[in-house]
Amino acid sequence: MRLGRVIGKVVATRKDTSLTGIRLLVVSPVDHEQTPNGDPFVAVDVVSAGHGELIYWVGSREAPNALPNKDAPVDAAIVGIADRINT
């Protein structure tokens, strides 16, 4: 799992039927000091994260496992909201 910060949302007039009812959010990856660390990307949101929240996410093969339909075409999924980071 990796950290990120929600920086926006995506409004889609059309999307794959396996994503019906699932929000798409724009995430900026961050390191443990919460410094931006890479390019923003779109992720499915299964935990109802809000704008500005620190989240953790999974990518690649693990991303579709967070959804009811494991065959959904997703590359990243928000799977939790981080309350704090102890370093």
Contacts in CASP RR format, 6 or more apart in sequence:
PFRMAT RR
TARGET T0000
AUTHOR 0000-0000-0000
METHOD contacts of the structure
MODEL  1
MRLGRVIGKVVATRKDTSLTGIRLLVVSPVDHEQTPNGDPFVAVDVVSAG
HGELIYWVGSREAPNALPNKDAPVDAAIVGIADRINT
1 56 0 8 1.000
1 57 0 8 1.000
1 58 0 8 1.000
1 79 0 8 1.000
2 29 0 8 1.000
2 56 0 8 1.000
2 57 0 8 1.000
2 58 0 8 1.000
2 59 0 8 1.000
3 29 0 8 1.000
3 30 0 8 1.000
3 31 0 8 1.000
3 32 0 8 1.000
3 34 0 8 1.000
3 54 0 8 1.000
3 55 0 8 1.000
3 56 0 8 1.000
3 57 0 8 1.000
3 82 0 8 1.000
3 85 0 8 1.000
4 27 0 8 1.000
4 28 0 8 1.000
4 29 0 8 1.000
4 30 0 8 1.000
4 54 0 8 1.000
4 55 0 8 1.000
4 56 0 8 1.000
4 57 0 8 1.000
5 27 0 8 1.000
5 28 0 8 1.000
5 30 0 8 1.000
5 34 0 8 1.000
5 36 0 8 1.000
5 52 0 8 1.000
5 53 0 8 1.000
5 54 0 8 1.000
5 55 0 8 1.000
6 25 0 8 1.000
6 26 0 8 1.000
6 27 0 8 1.000
6 49 0 8 1.000
6 50 0 8 1.000
6 51 0 8 1.000
6 52 0 8 1.000
6 53 0 8 1.000
6 55 0 8 1.000
6 78 0 8 1.000
7 26 0 8 1.000
7 27 0 8 1.000
7 28 0 8 1.000
7 40 0 8 1.000
7 51 0 8 1.000
7 52 0 8 1.000
8 25 0 8 1.000
8 26 0 8 1.000
8 51 0 8 1.000
9 23 0 8 1.000
9 24 0 8 1.000
9 25 0 8 1.000
9 26 0 8 1.000
9 51 0 8 1.000
10 24 0 8 1.000
10 25 0 8 1.000
10 26 0 8 1.000
10 42 0 8 1.000
12 24 0 8 1.000
15 24 0 8 1.000
16 72 0 8 1.000
16 73 0 8 1.000
18 67 0 8 1.000
18 69 0 8 1.000
18 71 0 8 1.000
18 72 0 8 1.000
18 73 0 8 1.000
19 44 0 8 1.000
19 67 0 8 1.000
19 72 0 8 1.000
19 73 0 8 1.000
19 74 0 8 1.000
22 44 0 8 1.000
22 45 0 8 1.000
22 46 0 8 1.000
22 67 0 8 1.000
23 44 0 8 1.000
23 45 0 8 1.000
23 48 0 8 1.000
24 42 0 8 1.000
24 43 0 8 1.000
24 44 0 8 1.000
24 45 0 8 1.000
25 42 0 8 1.000
25 43 0 8 1.000
25 44 0 8 1.000
25 45 0 8 1.000
25 49 0 8 1.000
25 50 0 8 1.000
25 78 0 8 1.000
26 40 0 8 1.000
26 41 0 8 1.000
26 42 0 8 1.000
27 40 0 8 1.000
27 41 0 8 1.000
27 42 0 8 1.000
27 43 0 8 1.000
27 55 0 8 1.000
27 57 0 8 1.000
27 76 0 8 1.000
27 78 0 8 1.000
28 36 0 8 1.000
28 38 0 8 1.000
28 40 0 8 1.000
29 36 0 8 1.000
29 37 0 8 1.000
29 38 0 8 1.000
29 39 0 8 1.000
29 40 0 8 1.000
29 41 0 8 1.000
30 36 0 8 1.000
30 37 0 8 1.000
30 54 0 8 1.000
31 37 0 8 1.000
32 85 0 8 1.000
32 87 0 8 1.000
33 87 0 8 1.000
34 54 0 8 1.000
34 85 0 8 1.000
41 75 0 8 1.000
41 76 0 8 1.000
42 76 0 8 1.000
43 57 0 8 1.000
43 63 0 8 1.000
43 74 0 8 1.000
43 76 0 8 1.000
43 77 0 8 1.000
43 78 0 8 1.000
44 63 0 8 1.000
44 66 0 8 1.000
44 67 0 8 1.000
44 72 0 8 1.000
44 74 0 8 1.000
44 76 0 8 1.000
44 77 0 8 1.000
44 78 0 8 1.000
45 77 0 8 1.000
45 78 0 8 1.000
46 66 0 8 1.000
46 67 0 8 1.000
46 77 0 8 1.000
46 78 0 8 1.000
46 79 0 8 1.000
47 55 0 8 1.000
47 78 0 8 1.000
47 79 0 8 1.000
47 80 0 8 1.000
47 81 0 8 1.000
49 55 0 8 1.000
49 78 0 8 1.000
49 80 0 8 1.000
49 81 0 8 1.000
53 81 0 8 1.000
54 81 0 8 1.000
54 82 0 8 1.000
54 85 0 8 1.000
55 78 0 8 1.000
55 80 0 8 1.000
55 81 0 8 1.000
55 82 0 8 1.000
56 78 0 8 1.000
56 79 0 8 1.000
56 80 0 8 1.000
56 81 0 8 1.000
56 82 0 8 1.000
57 76 0 8 1.000
57 77 0 8 1.000
57 78 0 8 1.000
57 79 0 8 1.000
57 80 0 8 1.000
58 65 0 8 1.000
58 66 0 8 1.000
58 76 0 8 1.000
58 77 0 8 1.000
58 79 0 8 1.000
59 75 0 8 1.000
59 76 0 8 1.000
59 77 0 8 1.000
60 75 0 8 1.000
62 77 0 8 1.000
63 74 0 8 1.000
63 75 0 8 1.000
63 76 0 8 1.000
63 77 0 8 1.000
64 70 0 8 1.000
64 71 0 8 1.000
64 72 0 8 1.000
64 73 0 8 1.000
64 74 0 8 1.000
64 77 0 8 1.000
65 77 0 8 1.000
66 77 0 8 1.000
66 78 0 8 1.000
66 79 0 8 1.000
67 74 0 8 1.000
67 77 0 8 1.000
END
